[in-house]
């Protein structure tokens, strides 16, 4: 059947979820246009290149065995990079730096624990892969850790690992099922830091979408999804008043932005009620690294992250260093200036003299890591909305707050694929009915 321009599928948002949806839709034969409000696609996955350094928006790591990696494999998106090594890793606790327990030897030799705590931590790490994460979906992280571990130091250490794996610092509300799955994924396959930053993924997915026939329109801010009198999708309205007609729409935005454009209904209310996961991010590019061996640190008594990503991936010119620091923001987080000062203190401790070597420095006090926390009260990932908006035929969702698969970028990529599959099926049924 010959489609007119009004028969096209519109994808609202040119981040990883939207570009993924567009790529799979175009591959299935659906004419598709991506409308992106910014001047370039990418969203939080965009990378800025300056003076030979590639700066992501805070620390980004791709789970090698996660849902996102499988989607990227299916699209044929290559992602050169490296896996961070456990050597040179520290646990920061009570003003001291200890070897970060990441294996049998480091667990035995670290000064972070006494003997009893080392034995309990070893049992936990050895049994992590066998934990039934689904059984923990409606239990909070704190409830799980308190019930599973007896030694206070092991509890504090496990909270630190959860923050590292999930980027979240919400132990009283976050689903322990999400935390357990992230820890299992990290243990099984580790993560990758990507050469030239996450722009590699943005460019790769965009290329697959455009090769299949998808169109990208930037500086096109959508203010709302328009519906017909019978409740079906009719198109989207742009900020300048233009109506772009379409009978299938995929809204691939973060939860707050989606809440502004979705029609009233359960999906819109879910997005509007979402609690974002936030981090204070300090990104620093240096001419050289004062202490070459200090490449990673995790705070135990404070929710701090430190990593020299350029030690693993090609993110800096020869001899240079790119460091990402983060403060996992919780309910009791200090003010932004205090967080910045404490992150600088971590640099002073691990990389003394760094201030004399600065090439680039950027502080993002409240970076949205995930736009909707998966809570124990809602059942974890299973409590997130489906990619199909059942009350509005022709409307679909993608993003880091959608669907039961994955966390962080894995959610965006997996839900983008799922939304495309459902939207393509909807379009085929519509065409059959019209014929």
Secondary structure, DSSP 4 states (H G I P E B T S, - for coil): ----GGGSEEEE--SHHHHHHHHHHHHTT--EEEE-SSSSS-GGG-EEEETTEEEESS---EETTSHHHHHHHHHT----EEPPPSTTEEEEETTEEEE---SHHHHHH-SSS-HHHHHHHHHHHHHGGG--GGGGTTSBHHHHHHHH--SHHHHHHHHHHHHHHH----TTTBBHHHHHHHHHHHHHH-EEEETT-THHHHHHHHHHHHHTT-EEE-S--EEEEEE-TTS-EEEEEETTS-EEE-SEEEE---HHHHHHHSPSSHHHHHHHT---EEEEEEEEEESS-SSTT--EEEESSS-EEEEEGGGTSS-S-TT-EEEEEEEE--TTPPPHHHHHHHHHHHHHHHSTTGGGGEEEEEEEEEEEEESS--BTTTTGGGGSBPSB-TTSTTEEE-STTBSSS-STHHHHHHHHHHHHHHHHHHHHHHHHHH-
